[in-house]
């Protein structure tokens, strides 16, 4: 592991002058944003100046992994601190968080934080409208259902369990979907024909108000955008463009397909939203007292007529959303905390979404519940790397497309395909140090390593509780 450009190490005990001085915590989650979609991580066509500034003022985590390769289980891992071998939600299927399960929000609330979630909740299906509030959030505004979040001009959003109608009107495209053999429509999806309220704009305004209201109190803001995800339904015939934006902005004159103009503008909007959140924190003089983390819930998509390769969304990484190669689960992650995290620093510590729970517990000063799978990253943030606990490995399992499992160390990556079929594929092994694109399966050359990886895979899977 390496940490670049860090200043003098800080003792963990110096985090707070007094016990009551709890730092604010802001976690910003993009949706389907690839490792190479940010210019500070290598994107050379589009620019993300506000996010780049966040990175230059803090630390880039270059070996950070999402909880899963699709949204619901990834967000479950983030909120519960348990990897997908032990998580209650392991796919985009009809499962919910277990009753009474501790979440980041519920524990931070107990620790004296005001908690707010703005954007896409989407943990399990179909969650009750009050699910975010029931799981520890004092305030919620946005999409509770992950499929509802496909639409950027919805007819309604949810505020603390109540339906709030918007000035939008949707086409009834269910017949068209049936005509094109697309199967049964999913709840909440649609294509807007009257477009007056762009939901991400409304959600951002509510997040800013939350900061205004809680500037004098410690707060946890979970800003969970549904961008640059696509409206899957709007990307199907006869619509063919699921990258829904109010306009193409500076990209209108580009000689690009419309879905790519839409994707580029979505990235511009994401960057602007991040800039507004940071500016609001600074407006209240809270920058030094606020930890901001930015990440993505999984790798890039290729939906809504958007082509992942158009902007080289993953760089050298292979795969995309729904893959367990690094292209599906390695995500660009940034942490900024002025005076604590050295500006312009970088770490390749092996880490994942399960580490956020213990990290935020460390920051907020409470003990984590028993049985979590992560380690606090505060030592890495503060430069006291000799105190950092390290993962022996990280593990994922994914239920779709025949079933997939994967385990990675800092050097090795093992992937199993067709794990839910009678005859699973042989375990593939990749040397990430020498083959970060995972192009060459070297399992035959390292049988002992394959055996160890398979043992870790076996012991990491715990049958889920029946709901």
ABEGO torsion letter per residue (X at the ends): XBBBGBBBBBBAAAABABAABBBBBBBBBBBGBBAAABAAAGBAABBBAAAAAAAAABBBBAABBBABABAAAAAAAAAAGBBAAABABABBBBBBBBBGBBBAAAAAAAAGBBBBBBEBAGBEOBBBAAAAAAAGBABBBEBABAAAAABABBABBBBGGBBBBBBBBBBBAAAAAAAAGAEBBBBGBEBBABBABBAAAAAAAAAAAAAAAAAABBBBBBBBBAOABBBAAAABOAAGBABBBABAEAAAABBBBAAAAAAAAAAAAAAAAAAAAAAAAAAAGAAAABBBBBBBABBBBBBGGBBAAAAGAAEABBEBBGBABAAAABBBBBBBBBGABBBGBBBABBBBAAAAAAAAAAAAGBBBBBGBABBBAAAAAAGBAAABBBBABBBBBBABGGEBBBBBBAABBBBBBGAABABBBBBBBBBAAABAAGABBAAAABAAAAAAAAAAAAAABBBBBBX
